[in-house]
Amino acid sequence: QVQLVESGGGLVQAGGSARLSCVASGRIFSISTMGWYRQAPGKQRELVGLVSSGGTTNVADSVKGRFIISRDNAQNTVYLQMNSLKPDDTAVYYCNAAVLVDYRYLEVWGQGTLITVSS
């Protein structure tokens, strides 16, 4: 069984910063792409950013220049550094990973962590 556990959520003032972490644990042979998604109240879940096992990153236009996604392969961890936060960034943030288990890739989701940005 593979688990993703996020941390770092909370209440942040507009213009402030926050850092989310997500650790993968369990029967992991390797991890391919890791990423962050978010879901705001009343909206669909949307992609925030992805990072490949080689470190190539891609972030959504809405957060480009403000959010940085990175990972530590040795620690099976992905990070999301969020700067210049806006009230529109308020959402539950979910970690996602493609994990190789028993010769097949599984898509695994974390339980989500809430970021609330106050104006």
VENHUPE-V358010 format. One record per residue. N is the residue number from 1. OMEGA is omega as a letter, one per 20 degrees, with the letter a starting at -180 (* if undefined). Layout:
BEGIN
{{N OMEGA} {N OMEGA}}
END
This chain:
BEGIN
{{1 a} {2 r} {3 r} {4 a} {5 r} {6 r} {7 r} {8 r} {9 r} {10 a} {11 a} {12 r} {13 r} {14 a} {15 a} {16 a} {17 r} {18 r} {19 r} {20 r} {21 r} {22 a} {23 r} {24 r} {25 r} {26 a} {27 a} {28 r} {29 r} {30 r} {31 r} {32 a} {33 r} {34 a} {35 r} {36 r} {37 r} {38 r} {39 r} {40 a} {41 r} {42 a} {43 r} {44 r} {45 a} {46 r} {47 r} {48 a} {49 r} {50 r} {51 a} {52 r} {53 r} {54 r} {55 r} {56 a} {57 r} {58 r} {59 r} {60 a} {61 a} {62 a} {63 a} {64 a} {65 r} {66 a} {67 r} {68 r} {69 r} {70 r} {71 r} {72 a} {73 a} {74 a} {75 a} {76 a} {77 r} {78 a} {79 r} {80 r} {81 a} {82 a} {83 r} {84 a} {85 a} {86 r} {87 r} {88 r} {89 r} {90 a} {91 r} {92 a} {93 a} {94 r} {95 a} {96 r} {97 r} {98 a} {99 r} {100 r} {101 r} {102 r} {103 r} {104 a} {105 r} {106 r} {107 a} {108 r} {109 r} {110 a} {111 r} {112 r} {113 a} {114 r} {115 r} {116 a} {117 a} {118 a} {119 *}}
END
